[in-house]
Amino acid sequence: MTDARELWLRAQERKRAITSLGLACAGAALLFVAALVLDLLTVRDYGDFSGPVTVRLGSPEAPDRPAPGRTEPDAALTEPVTAEPAEPQPQVSRPEPVPEDGTAAPQPAPAKPSEPRETVQAPTKPAFAVQKGSESGNAYELSFDAADGQVGRTFGPPIWLYMPLPYTVPDVVYRDIPDYQGIAGTAAQRKEAFATLYSRQADGSWKLKGGSTPDYQERPEIWAMLEEAGYDVANADYKDGKSLRPVVILFRVSPLSRSGEVVLEDVFIESSSGYSDIDKAVRYGFTQGQFRNSGAVPINGRFTYRF
């Protein structure tokens, strides 16, 4: 019983060994066949090989012969050729032709280097001066921002007529107050109006009553008669001993309304003369003019009054 079992077991072991060996041989054969197929299907690139590649036409055993009409390349041609830098040739200046009269020929002017081009920007609308002028020793300048329509100021009474009146007036000026132009016998009326604001002093001069200048509406009449009587308006009393700076006024003019009116808006003193009473007088006189603006939008402006 035991011997039969051992014989069976040995037979099974031999069977398994033979089977394993057969499988191993079959696997090796299969790998060999697969490698051979892959080798046959692989595309060979001769650029991957180093050294010369010989391509034979015809029989593989044929001797190496040059092709008809072709010769072996010269060894000198197969070697790389290094180009040598050319030596600079010396420049030979040609003698300039000399005219027969012996004078030297004019030399050509050297070429000027090209100048860089400047970038030109589109011009913007600048402010333009509407009017400049002078009046009794003072000067003015009026300007507006550029506008498509017509804009300006129709000047009313001169601004200097609203300046502070002199505190004292010589009697000779009082006595020389003339008639209204073309109206005889009116000098007395003018002197009477003058006396309502001035009182006569012991020395014969006239002094402003109360020591203060009257309202703006009363000043033009007095200034007009003083100028006609010979008073030096250009060196008036309000300028005496003072260094007056220009008065600069900023303002805005409204467009033309349906009623045909143009309104002066936002009047602002940008720069002072140094004296508030003079600044206010310039501002008041400036507002007495009439303004025009035919455009559809408000226009900003600047008014400068110099003493």
C-alpha positions, 0 to 999 in steps of 0.5 A: 500500500505504501509502495503504491502511494509513493510510486503515484506521488513520484509519477505526479512529481515527474509529470509536474516537472515535465509540464513546468519544463515544457511551459518554460521552453514554450515561454522562451520560444514565444519571447524569441519570436516576439523579439524577432518580429519587433526587430523586423518591424523596426525602422532603422535611422542611419543618422543614429549610427556613427561612422560611414554608411555604405549603400551598395547598389546591385549585388551585395558582394560587388566590389566598391567602385566609384559611380561613372562620371564621379571622382573621389573627393579631394581630401582638401575639399573635405576638410573644413575651410576657415575664412581668414578675415580680410585685411583692411585696405588703406584708404587713399585720398584722391586729390581734389581737382584744382581749377586752372585759375589756382583758387581752391575748390570749394569743399562739400559741407559735412552732412548734419546729423538728423535731428530728433523729431518732436512730438506735436500735440494737438493744441487745446483751446487757450484763453483769449484776451477780449479787451485791453486798455487804460483809463486815467492812469490805470490799466485793465485786461479782460479774458475769457476761456475759448468759446464757440460763440461770441462772448465779451463785456460791454464796458459801462462807466470807467472803473476808476469813477468808483474808487475812494474819493480824495480826503482833501481837495485844494480850493483851486480845484474847487474853483475850477469846476466847469459847467456840464459840457454844453450846458451853461450855468451848471458849474454852480450846481456842480459846486453845490453837489460837491459841497454836500460831501466836502466842507471848507477848511480854514486854509481854504482846502476842502475836506471829506465830511465824516472822513469817510468816502460816500457810497458807490453811486455818489462817487462818479459825479464827484470824480468827473467834476474833479477831473474836469477841474484839473485834479491829477486823477492818475496820482489820486489820493487813494494811491498816495503812499501805497504800493497797490498790487493788481486786482484779479477777479474770476467770474462766469458768464451765463449763456443767453436766456430765453428772455435775452439776458446774460447774467454775471455769476460767481464773481470772486476776487482771486488776488487783492490789491492789499486794501479791501476798500479798493478791491470792493470798488474795483469789483463793483465797477466791474459788475456795472458792465453788460456781458454777452454770451451767444454760446449754449454753456457758461463761460469762465473769465478773468479780469485784471485791473492794475494801478 
